[in-house]
Amino acid sequence: MTKPQNPVQMAVIGAAHGIKGELRVKTFTGDPLALADYGPLYARDGRAFQIVDIRPANTVVVVRFKGISDRNAAEALAGTELFVDRSMLPDDGEEDEFYHADLVGLAVRDDTGADIGKVVAVHNFGGGDILDVMLGERKGVLIPFTQAAVPDVSIKEGFVRIDPAAAGLVEDEDGEPPGGDGFDPKGRPRGPKDAGGNR
């Protein structure tokens, strides 16, 4: 396989580990050791990386890549993001699980079914997934990715439907969005699948 046409970030290379070319790698997979199951990983510039050995180490994994055999070569890779093509990822997740890469680019519809914007990114700052949406000319509108705020997701049809009130886009009688901060406190988070990332 060549450089991914529809890349999904799987990991990022960190610091060198020891003197034999091993590297500390932060993975974005549910099981960190599953990183080795996706075949070659690719950098943004198209370089391919094949995992020869992988083992857990606290919050990361320690990886040895084919052709990287000393600390100098390993140090040169620090910060390299690693990707696979979306076609390499399974589609057999649970009903409310989505790859971040599949959500980006979807149309955003309101409760009447009208297209009102587009998902431009998915973030997670520690409190659950958040859709970064462009609504008309408004950039950077953040919507919690909960069942209440985003009741319908159709990857096949290319849209997500939001509930404007639960998404914090409609003020209540007191002029405050739901929950006071734009988040529906009763919203049930949807689960991300491995990778995605940026998952």
Residue frames as a rotation matrix with the C-alpha (Angstrom) as fourth column:
MET 1
0.577 0.817 0.000 0.00
0.817 -0.577 0.000 0.00
0.000 0.000 -1.000 0.00
THR 2
-0.368 -0.668 0.647 1.18
0.622 -0.694 -0.363 3.54
0.691 0.269 0.671 -0.70
LYS 3
-0.999 -0.035 0.027 0.57
0.007 -0.735 -0.678 6.75
0.043 -0.677 0.735 1.26
PRO 4
-0.454 0.889 -0.058 -3.01
0.755 0.349 -0.556 6.75
-0.474 -0.296 -0.829 2.66
GLN 5
-0.652 0.337 0.679 -5.58
0.425 -0.580 0.695 8.57
0.628 0.742 0.235 0.54
ASN 6
0.399 0.790 0.466 -7.96
-0.209 -0.417 0.885 8.95
0.893 -0.450 -0.002 3.51
PRO 7
-0.492 -0.801 -0.340 -5.56
0.115 0.328 -0.938 9.03
0.863 -0.501 -0.069 6.47
VAL 8
0.793 0.597 0.122 -6.60
-0.100 -0.070 0.993 8.30
0.601 -0.800 0.004 10.05
GLN 9
-0.110 -0.896 0.430 -4.05
-0.726 -0.223 -0.651 9.05
0.679 -0.383 -0.626 12.74
MET 10
0.595 0.262 -0.760 -3.20
0.146 0.895 0.422 5.98
0.790 -0.362 0.495 14.80
ALA 11
0.589 -0.502 -0.633 -0.26
0.784 0.166 0.598 7.18
-0.195 -0.849 0.492 16.89
VAL 12
0.815 -0.496 0.298 2.48
-0.332 -0.822 -0.462 9.73
0.474 0.278 -0.835 17.40
ILE 13
0.342 -0.795 -0.501 6.11
0.673 0.579 -0.460 8.88
0.656 -0.180 0.733 18.03
GLY 14
0.995 -0.031 0.090 7.64
-0.088 -0.664 0.742 10.26
0.037 -0.747 -0.664 21.21
ALA 15
0.397 -0.907 0.143 11.12
-0.901 -0.355 0.250 10.05
-0.176 -0.228 -0.958 22.68
ALA 16
0.001 -0.541 -0.841 13.78
-0.469 0.742 -0.479 7.44
0.883 0.395 -0.253 22.01
HIS 17
0.798 0.247 0.549 13.86
-0.600 0.398 0.694 4.58
-0.047 -0.884 0.465 24.53
GLY 18
0.590 -0.659 0.465 17.30
0.241 0.694 0.678 3.14
-0.770 -0.288 0.569 25.24
ILE 19
-0.083 -0.783 -0.617 20.16
-0.569 -0.471 0.674 2.92
-0.818 0.407 -0.406 22.73
LYS 20
-0.699 -0.234 0.676 18.92
0.243 0.811 0.533 0.24
-0.673 0.537 -0.509 20.31
GLY 21
-0.963 0.266 0.032 16.47
-0.076 -0.382 0.921 2.32
0.257 0.885 0.388 18.30
GLU 22
-0.365 0.883 -0.295 13.32
0.914 0.400 0.069 1.71
0.179 -0.244 -0.953 20.34
LEU 23
-0.811 0.179 0.557 10.77
-0.089 -0.979 0.185 4.51
0.578 0.101 0.810 20.66
ARG 24
-0.688 0.688 -0.230 8.03
0.362 0.050 -0.931 5.50
-0.629 -0.724 -0.283 23.04
VAL 25
-0.876 0.442 0.191 4.79
0.080 -0.257 0.963 5.79
0.475 0.859 0.190 21.05
LYS 26
-0.646 0.763 0.020 1.42
-0.297 -0.227 -0.928 7.23
-0.703 -0.605 0.373 22.10
THR 27
-0.909 0.355 0.218 -1.38
0.388 0.529 0.755 5.30
0.152 0.771 -0.619 20.41
PHE 28
-0.615 0.789 -0.013 -4.98
-0.768 -0.602 -0.217 6.30
-0.179 -0.124 0.976 19.68
THR 29
-0.327 0.477 -0.816 -6.29
-0.283 0.774 0.566 2.73
0.902 0.416 -0.118 19.60
GLY 30
0.645 0.653 0.397 -8.47
-0.594 0.101 0.798 1.19
0.481 -0.751 0.453 22.31
ASP 31
0.859 -0.498 0.121 -5.86
0.325 0.712 0.623 -1.51
-0.396 -0.496 0.773 22.86
PRO 32
0.541 -0.683 -0.491 -2.44
-0.660 -0.706 0.255 0.13
-0.521 0.186 -0.833 22.50
LEU 33
-0.385 -0.738 0.554 -0.85
-0.217 0.656 0.723 -3.16
-0.897 0.158 -0.413 21.41
ALA 34
0.398 0.631 0.666 -3.33
0.554 0.413 -0.723 -3.37
-0.731 0.656 -0.185 18.52
LEU 35
0.479 -0.292 -0.828 -1.24
-0.566 -0.824 -0.037 -0.74
-0.671 0.486 -0.560 16.74
ALA 36
-0.590 -0.805 0.072 0.77
-0.510 0.440 0.739 -3.62
-0.626 0.399 -0.670 15.27
ASP 37
-0.274 0.569 0.775 -2.36
0.432 0.793 -0.429 -5.17
-0.859 0.218 -0.463 13.72
TYR 38
0.634 0.645 -0.427 -2.90
0.000 -0.552 -0.834 -2.51
-0.774 0.529 -0.349 11.04
GLY 39
0.587 -0.490 0.644 0.12
0.808 0.316 -0.497 -3.29
0.040 0.813 0.582 8.86
PRO 40
-0.482 -0.849 0.217 2.51
0.835 -0.520 -0.180 -0.54
0.266 0.094 0.959 7.82
LEU 41
0.486 0.505 -0.713 1.99
0.671 -0.738 -0.066 2.89
-0.560 -0.447 -0.698 9.35
TYR 42
0.064 -0.406 0.911 2.68
0.902 -0.366 -0.226 6.01
0.426 0.837 0.344 7.30
ALA 43
-0.451 -0.263 -0.853 4.07
0.576 -0.816 -0.053 9.46
-0.682 -0.515 0.519 8.08
ARG 44
0.480 0.675 -0.560 2.55
0.054 -0.660 -0.749 12.53
-0.876 0.329 -0.353 6.41
ASP 45
0.027 -0.570 -0.821 5.40
-0.853 -0.442 0.279 12.54
-0.522 0.692 -0.498 3.89
GLY 46
0.636 0.357 -0.684 4.64
-0.711 0.615 -0.340 8.96
0.300 0.703 0.645 2.83
ARG 47
-0.528 -0.846 -0.078 7.44
-0.715 0.492 -0.496 7.17
0.458 -0.206 -0.865 4.71
ALA 48
0.526 0.693 -0.492 6.30
-0.339 0.702 0.627 3.69
0.780 -0.163 0.604 5.77
PHE 49
-0.410 -0.591 0.695 7.01
-0.888 0.085 -0.452 2.22
0.208 -0.802 -0.560 9.21
GLN 50
0.278 0.438 -0.855 6.76
-0.229 0.895 0.383 -1.49
0.933 0.089 0.349 9.96
ILE 51
0.394 -0.069 0.917 6.51
-0.918 -0.074 0.389 -2.58
0.041 -0.995 -0.093 13.59
VAL 52
-0.204 -0.561 -0.802 8.96
-0.361 0.805 -0.471 -5.37
0.910 0.194 -0.367 14.48
ASP 53
-0.500 0.027 -0.866 8.27
0.732 0.547 -0.406 -5.42
0.462 -0.837 -0.293 18.23
ILE 54
-0.189 0.498 0.847 5.80
-0.376 -0.833 0.406 -3.70
0.907 -0.241 0.344 20.57
ARG 55
-0.349 0.105 -0.931 5.33
0.778 0.586 -0.226 -3.85
0.522 -0.804 -0.286 24.33
PRO 56
0.683 0.680 0.266 3.39
0.398 -0.652 0.646 -1.83
0.613 -0.335 -0.716 26.92
ALA 57
-0.510 -0.788 -0.344 5.12
0.775 -0.248 -0.581 0.78
0.373 -0.563 0.738 29.09
ASN 58
-0.724 0.324 -0.609 2.90
0.317 -0.629 -0.710 2.78
-0.613 -0.707 0.352 31.45
THR 59
0.191 0.886 -0.422 0.71
-0.028 -0.425 -0.905 5.09
-0.981 0.184 -0.057 29.33
VAL 60
0.270 -0.182 -0.945 2.52
-0.939 -0.265 -0.217 4.40
-0.211 0.947 -0.243 26.04
VAL 61
0.934 -0.149 0.325 4.00
0.195 0.974 -0.112 1.49
-0.300 0.168 0.939 24.12
VAL 62
0.033 -0.965 -0.261 7.64
-0.545 -0.236 0.805 0.90
-0.838 0.116 -0.533 23.31
VAL 63
0.913 0.375 0.164 8.08
-0.022 0.447 -0.894 0.09
-0.408 0.812 0.416 19.63
ARG 64
-0.324 -0.946 0.007 10.94
-0.071 0.032 0.997 -1.12
-0.943 0.323 -0.078 17.48
PHE 65
0.730 0.538 -0.421 10.51
-0.403 -0.159 -0.901 -0.25
-0.552 0.828 0.101 13.81
LYS 66
0.586 -0.493 0.644 12.19
0.728 0.669 -0.150 -2.11
-0.356 0.557 0.750 10.96
GLY 67
0.307 -0.585 0.751 15.36
0.711 -0.383 -0.589 -0.28
0.632 0.715 0.298 9.90
ILE 68
0.489 -0.156 0.858 15.66
-0.510 -0.850 0.136 1.85
0.708 -0.504 -0.495 13.05
SER 69
0.599 -0.313 -0.737 18.52
0.477 0.879 0.014 0.34
0.643 -0.360 0.675 15.02
ASP 70
-0.487 -0.767 -0.418 20.22
0.808 -0.214 -0.549 3.10
0.332 -0.605 0.724 17.01
ARG 71
-0.054 0.479 -0.876 19.31
0.807 -0.496 -0.321 6.00
-0.588 -0.724 -0.360 19.27
ASN 72
-0.745 -0.275 -0.608 20.25
-0.049 -0.886 0.461 8.70
-0.665 0.373 0.646 16.74
ALA 73
-0.889 0.459 0.001 17.88
0.081 0.154 0.985 7.30
0.452 0.875 -0.174 14.11
ALA 74
-0.216 0.835 -0.506 15.17
0.945 0.309 0.105 6.96
0.244 -0.456 -0.856 16.77
GLU 75
-0.317 0.044 -0.947 15.60
0.569 -0.791 -0.227 10.53
-0.759 -0.611 0.226 18.04
ALA 76
-0.972 -0.103 -0.210 15.15
-0.104 -0.616 0.781 11.86
-0.210 0.781 0.589 14.50
LEU 77
-0.623 0.781 -0.044 11.61
0.405 0.371 0.836 10.43
0.669 0.503 -0.548 14.45
ALA 78
-0.653 0.373 -0.659 10.33
0.650 -0.171 -0.741 12.20
-0.389 -0.912 -0.131 17.59
GLY 79
-0.439 0.595 -0.673 7.01
-0.287 -0.803 -0.522 13.92
-0.851 -0.036 0.523 16.90
THR 80
-0.903 0.095 -0.419 6.23
-0.394 0.205 0.896 11.92
0.171 0.974 -0.147 13.74
GLU 81
-0.078 0.948 0.308 2.51
-0.778 0.135 -0.614 11.26
-0.624 -0.287 0.727 13.39
LEU 82
-0.956 -0.265 0.125 1.57
-0.162 0.833 0.529 7.80
-0.245 0.486 -0.839 12.10
PHE 83
-0.121 0.946 -0.302 -1.45
-0.877 -0.244 -0.415 7.06
-0.466 0.215 0.858 9.90
VAL 84
-0.750 0.057 0.658 -3.29
0.366 0.866 0.342 4.24
-0.551 0.497 -0.671 8.13
ASP 85
-0.840 0.541 -0.035 -5.89
-0.292 -0.398 0.870 4.54
0.457 0.741 0.492 5.41
ARG 86
-0.322 0.814 0.483 -9.51
-0.913 -0.132 -0.386 4.57
-0.251 -0.565 0.786 6.63
SER 87
0.381 0.493 -0.782 -10.12
-0.748 0.662 0.053 1.41
0.543 0.565 0.621 4.58
MET 88
-0.471 -0.656 -0.590 -7.86
-0.128 0.712 -0.690 -0.51
0.873 -0.249 -0.420 7.00
LEU 89
-0.866 0.177 0.467 -10.19
-0.492 -0.137 -0.860 0.12
-0.088 -0.975 0.205 9.94
PRO 90
-0.793 0.608 -0.029 -13.11
0.600 0.788 0.136 -2.19
0.105 0.091 -0.990 10.74
ASP 91
-0.642 0.657 0.395 -16.69
-0.411 -0.730 0.546 -0.96
0.647 0.188 0.739 10.48
ASP 92
-0.035 0.665 -0.746 -18.15
0.321 0.714 0.622 -3.36
0.947 -0.217 -0.238 13.05
GLY 93
-0.939 -0.304 0.157 -18.43
-0.023 -0.403 -0.915 -1.02
0.342 -0.863 0.372 16.03
GLU 94
-0.504 0.795 -0.338 -21.35
0.750 0.209 -0.628 -0.47
-0.428 -0.570 -0.701 18.33
GLU 95
0.251 0.762 0.597 -24.29
0.956 -0.292 -0.028 1.63
0.153 0.578 -0.802 17.19
ASP 96
0.983 0.181 -0.028 -23.23
0.183 -0.957 0.226 4.84
0.014 -0.227 -0.974 18.96
GLU 97
0.224 -0.964 -0.145 -19.52
0.259 -0.085 0.962 4.62
-0.940 -0.253 0.230 18.11
PHE 98
0.969 0.084 0.233 -17.99
0.248 -0.295 -0.923 6.58
-0.009 0.952 -0.306 15.25
TYR 99
-0.038 -0.996 0.076 -14.51
0.990 -0.028 0.137 7.25
-0.134 0.081 0.988 13.93
HIS 100
0.091 -0.001 -0.996 -13.61
0.225 -0.974 0.022 10.92
-0.970 -0.226 -0.088 14.20
ALA 101
-0.841 -0.511 -0.179 -12.42
-0.065 -0.233 0.970 10.78
-0.537 0.828 0.163 10.59
ASP 102
-0.624 0.677 0.390 -15.92
0.760 0.411 0.503 9.72
0.180 0.611 -0.771 9.49
LEU 103
0.259 0.761 -0.595 -17.59
0.855 -0.467 -0.226 12.65
-0.450 -0.450 -0.771 11.26
VAL 104
-0.322 -0.460 -0.827 -15.41
0.055 -0.881 0.469 15.40
-0.945 0.106 0.309 9.78
GLY 105
-0.982 -0.042 -0.183 -17.02
-0.168 -0.236 0.957 16.82
-0.083 0.971 0.225 6.66
LEU 106
-0.513 0.857 0.042 -20.58
0.858 0.509 0.072 15.71
0.040 0.073 -0.997 7.48
ALA 107
-0.428 0.517 0.742 -23.38
0.001 -0.820 0.572 18.18
0.904 0.246 0.350 6.91
VAL 108
-0.923 0.219 -0.316 -25.07
0.322 -0.010 -0.947 19.53
-0.210 -0.976 -0.062 10.04
ARG 109
-0.428 0.862 0.271 -28.88
0.231 -0.185 0.955 19.64
0.874 0.471 -0.120 9.98
ASP 110
-0.777 0.255 0.575 -31.23
-0.620 -0.464 -0.632 21.23
0.106 -0.848 0.519 12.47
ASP 111
-0.712 0.520 0.472 -34.38
0.017 0.685 -0.729 19.65
-0.702 -0.511 -0.497 13.91
THR 112
0.361 0.841 -0.402 -36.33
-0.493 -0.194 -0.848 20.61
-0.791 0.505 0.345 10.76
GLY 113
0.491 -0.253 0.833 -33.88
0.600 0.792 -0.114 18.77
-0.631 0.556 0.541 8.50
ALA 114
0.984 -0.145 0.099 -32.40
-0.032 -0.703 -0.711 21.93
0.173 0.697 -0.696 6.97
ASP 115
0.254 -0.964 -0.076 -28.64
0.901 0.265 -0.343 21.99
0.351 0.018 0.936 6.30
ILE 116
0.990 0.131 0.055 -27.13
0.097 -0.906 0.411 24.65
0.104 -0.402 -0.910 8.56
GLY 117
0.473 -0.877 0.082 -23.42
-0.854 -0.434 0.285 23.88
-0.215 -0.205 -0.955 8.56
LYS 118
0.609 -0.400 -0.685 -20.61
-0.175 0.774 -0.608 21.35
0.774 0.490 0.401 8.43
VAL 119
0.918 -0.396 0.010 -18.46
0.124 0.311 0.942 19.42
-0.376 -0.864 0.334 10.93
VAL 120
0.705 -0.705 -0.074 -14.89
-0.466 -0.383 -0.798 20.68
0.534 0.597 -0.599 10.52
ALA 121
-0.479 -0.865 -0.152 -13.19
-0.421 0.378 -0.825 18.82
0.771 -0.331 -0.545 13.39
VAL 122
0.726 0.576 -0.376 -13.75
0.093 0.459 0.883 16.64
0.682 -0.676 0.280 16.44
HIS 123
-0.269 -0.808 0.524 -12.02
-0.520 -0.337 -0.785 17.52
0.811 -0.483 -0.329 19.72
ASN 124
0.667 0.397 -0.630 -11.73
0.402 0.521 0.753 15.91
0.627 -0.756 0.188 23.13
PHE 125
-0.042 -0.653 0.756 -10.33
-0.428 -0.672 -0.604 18.11
0.903 -0.349 -0.251 25.88
GLY 126
-0.927 -0.367 -0.074 -10.97
-0.126 0.493 -0.861 15.50
0.353 -0.789 -0.503 28.56
GLY 127
-0.635 0.743 0.212 -14.71
-0.428 -0.109 -0.897 15.94
-0.643 -0.660 0.388 29.09
GLY 128
0.148 0.672 0.725 -15.99
0.423 0.620 -0.661 14.00
-0.894 0.405 -0.193 26.09
ASP 129
-0.562 -0.360 0.745 -16.06
0.809 -0.051 0.585 14.48
-0.173 0.931 0.321 22.35
ILE 130
0.091 0.511 -0.854 -17.02
0.122 -0.857 -0.500 17.88
-0.988 -0.059 -0.141 20.95
LEU 131
0.203 0.041 0.978 -17.96
0.970 0.126 -0.206 18.64
-0.132 0.991 -0.014 17.35
ASP 132
-0.475 -0.370 -0.798 -16.32
0.148 -0.928 0.343 21.76
-0.868 0.045 0.495 15.92
VAL 133
0.063 0.695 0.716 -18.92
0.924 0.231 -0.305 23.07
-0.377 0.681 -0.628 13.48
MET 134
-0.967 -0.196 -0.165 -19.04
0.108 -0.896 0.430 25.86
-0.232 0.398 0.888 10.93
LEU 135
-0.039 0.998 0.046 -22.56
0.849 0.058 -0.526 27.30
-0.527 0.018 -0.849 10.95
GLY 136
0.902 0.318 0.291 -22.85
0.430 -0.710 -0.558 29.67
0.029 0.628 -0.778 8.01
GLU 137
0.402 -0.771 0.494 -20.16
-0.092 -0.571 -0.816 32.29
0.911 0.283 -0.301 8.62
ARG 138
0.634 -0.142 0.760 -19.76
-0.772 -0.156 0.616 31.36
0.031 -0.977 -0.209 12.31
LYS 139
0.107 -0.691 -0.715 -16.55
-0.269 0.672 -0.690 29.41
0.957 0.266 -0.114 12.72
GLY 140
-0.763 -0.628 -0.150 -15.66
-0.065 0.306 -0.950 27.31
0.643 -0.715 -0.275 15.74
VAL 141
0.124 0.838 0.531 -19.12
-0.925 -0.096 0.367 26.62
0.358 -0.536 0.764 17.13
LEU 142
-0.854 -0.500 -0.145 -18.58
-0.394 0.802 -0.449 23.78
0.341 -0.326 -0.882 19.62
ILE 143
0.254 0.967 0.013 -21.36
-0.858 0.219 0.465 21.25
0.447 -0.129 0.885 20.12
PRO 144
-0.354 -0.371 0.859 -21.15
-0.774 0.631 -0.047 18.43
-0.524 -0.682 -0.510 22.69
PHE 145
-0.449 0.148 -0.881 -21.27
-0.647 0.627 0.435 15.06
0.616 0.765 -0.186 20.94
THR 146
-0.825 0.309 0.473 -23.99
-0.283 0.499 -0.819 13.64
-0.489 -0.810 -0.325 23.16
GLN 147
-0.680 0.656 0.328 -27.19
0.733 0.623 0.275 11.75
-0.024 0.427 -0.904 22.38
ALA 148
0.193 0.799 -0.570 -29.23
0.706 -0.517 -0.485 14.80
-0.682 -0.309 -0.663 23.43
ALA 149
0.051 -0.243 -0.969 -27.32
-0.296 -0.930 0.218 17.37
-0.954 0.276 -0.119 21.36
VAL 150
-0.497 -0.254 -0.830 -26.70
-0.867 0.110 0.486 15.13
-0.032 0.961 -0.275 18.34
PRO 151
0.087 0.643 0.761 -29.59
-0.617 0.635 -0.466 12.65
-0.782 -0.428 0.452 18.25
ASP 152
0.885 0.260 0.387 -28.98
0.125 0.667 -0.734 11.38
-0.449 0.698 0.558 14.70
VAL 153
-0.117 -0.921 -0.372 -25.76
-0.660 -0.209 0.722 10.46
-0.743 0.330 -0.583 12.90
SER 154
0.814 0.343 0.468 -25.89
0.121 0.688 -0.715 9.03
-0.567 0.639 0.519 9.39
ILE 155
-0.212 -0.967 -0.142 -22.45
-0.169 -0.107 0.980 8.38
-0.963 0.231 -0.141 7.96
LYS 156
-0.435 0.071 0.898 -23.98
0.756 0.570 0.321 6.79
-0.489 0.818 -0.302 4.84
GLU 157
0.493 0.720 0.488 -26.24
0.866 -0.461 -0.195 9.75
0.084 0.519 -0.851 4.12
GLY 158
-0.311 -0.828 0.466 -23.53
0.767 -0.508 -0.392 12.24
0.562 0.235 0.793 5.10
PHE 159
-0.063 0.298 0.952 -25.13
-0.260 -0.926 0.273 14.23
0.964 -0.230 0.136 7.93
VAL 160
-0.760 0.059 -0.647 -25.59
0.634 0.285 -0.719 14.70
0.142 -0.957 -0.254 11.65
ARG 161
0.124 0.835 0.537 -28.80
0.292 -0.548 0.784 16.17
0.948 0.060 -0.312 13.04
ILE 162
-0.875 -0.448 -0.184 -28.54
0.323 -0.255 -0.912 18.44
0.362 -0.857 0.367 16.05
ASP 163
0.358 0.884 -0.300 -31.07
0.881 -0.214 0.422 19.56
0.309 -0.415 -0.856 18.62
PRO 164
-0.024 -0.454 0.891 -30.35
0.232 -0.869 -0.436 23.32
0.972 0.196 0.126 18.78
ALA 165
0.669 0.311 0.675 -31.53
-0.528 -0.441 0.726 23.65
0.524 -0.842 -0.130 22.39
ALA 166
0.946 -0.320 0.058 -29.53
0.194 0.698 0.690 20.69
-0.262 -0.641 0.722 23.72
ALA 167
0.314 -0.866 0.390 -26.54
0.882 0.114 -0.458 21.80
0.352 0.487 0.799 21.63
GLY 168
-0.047 -0.317 -0.947 -26.54
0.758 -0.629 0.173 25.14
-0.651 -0.710 0.270 23.43
LEU 169
-0.809 -0.271 0.521 -27.46
0.577 -0.533 0.618 27.17
0.110 0.801 0.588 20.35
VAL 170
-0.027 0.879 0.476 -30.82
0.267 -0.453 0.851 28.41
0.963 0.150 -0.223 21.66
GLU 171
-0.887 -0.266 0.378 -31.22
-0.239 -0.435 -0.868 30.56
0.395 -0.860 0.322 24.75
ASP 172
-0.419 0.776 -0.472 -33.84
0.873 0.487 0.025 29.70
0.249 -0.401 -0.881 27.35
GLU 173
0.570 0.774 0.276 -36.30
0.661 -0.631 0.405 32.24
0.488 -0.049 -0.872 28.85
ASP 174
0.780 -0.321 -0.537 -33.57
0.326 -0.524 0.787 33.67
-0.534 -0.789 -0.304 31.11
GLY 175
0.819 -0.481 -0.314 -31.20
-0.563 -0.566 -0.602 34.21
0.112 0.670 -0.734 28.19
GLU 176
-0.096 -0.860 0.500 -29.00
-0.833 0.345 0.432 31.35
-0.544 -0.375 -0.750 29.28
PRO 177
-0.126 0.010 -0.992 -28.13
-0.729 0.677 0.099 28.29
0.672 0.736 -0.078 27.21
PRO 178
0.828 0.477 -0.297 -29.02
-0.191 0.736 0.650 24.90
0.528 -0.481 0.700 28.74
GLY 179
0.566 -0.606 -0.558 -26.81
0.799 0.570 0.191 24.11
0.202 -0.555 0.807 31.72
GLY 180
0.863 -0.189 -0.469 -25.49
0.057 -0.885 0.462 27.69
-0.502 -0.426 -0.753 31.70
ASP 181
-0.064 -0.980 -0.190 -22.41
-0.376 -0.152 0.914 26.67
-0.924 0.130 -0.359 29.76
GLY 182
-0.027 0.108 -0.994 -23.88
-0.998 -0.053 0.021 25.36
-0.050 0.993 0.109 26.51
PHE 183
-0.813 -0.291 -0.505 -23.78
-0.340 0.940 0.006 21.73
0.473 0.177 -0.863 27.56
ASP 184
0.327 0.943 -0.055 -26.78
-0.618 0.258 0.743 19.58
0.715 -0.209 0.667 28.32
PRO 185
-0.357 -0.548 0.757 -26.02
-0.934 0.227 -0.276 18.11
-0.021 -0.805 -0.593 31.77
LYS 186
0.293 0.525 0.799 -28.24
-0.473 0.806 -0.355 15.12
-0.831 -0.274 0.485 30.95
GLY 187
0.560 -0.111 -0.821 -26.52
-0.814 0.112 -0.570 14.47
0.155 0.988 -0.028 27.63
ARG 188
0.727 -0.315 0.611 -25.17
0.016 0.896 0.443 10.95
-0.687 -0.313 0.656 27.22
PRO 189
-0.049 -0.812 -0.582 -21.72
-0.779 -0.334 0.531 10.94
-0.625 0.479 -0.616 25.64
ARG 190
0.948 0.185 -0.260 -21.32
-0.315 0.672 -0.670 8.94
0.051 0.717 0.695 22.47
GLY 191
0.521 -0.784 0.338 -18.31
0.063 0.429 0.901 6.66
-0.852 -0.448 0.273 22.37
PRO 192
0.348 -0.484 -0.803 -15.39
-0.924 -0.320 -0.208 7.13
-0.157 0.815 -0.558 19.98
LYS 193
0.984 -0.177 -0.008 -13.95
0.169 0.954 -0.246 4.15
0.051 0.241 0.969 18.17
ASP 194
0.245 -0.968 -0.051 -10.25
0.590 0.107 0.800 3.47
-0.769 -0.226 0.598 18.12
ALA 195
-0.574 -0.666 0.477 -8.18
0.782 -0.273 0.560 5.87
-0.243 0.694 0.678 16.07
GLY 196
0.300 0.831 0.469 -9.58
0.954 -0.248 -0.169 8.75
-0.024 0.498 -0.867 14.99
GLY 197
-0.643 -0.764 0.055 -8.28
0.695 -0.611 -0.379 10.81
0.323 -0.206 0.924 16.44
ASN 198
-0.622 -0.567 0.540 -8.19
-0.258 -0.503 -0.825 11.23
0.739 -0.653 0.166 16.29
ARG 199
0.740 0.671 -0.031 -9.92
-0.389 0.465 0.796 9.16
0.548 -0.577 0.605 18.45
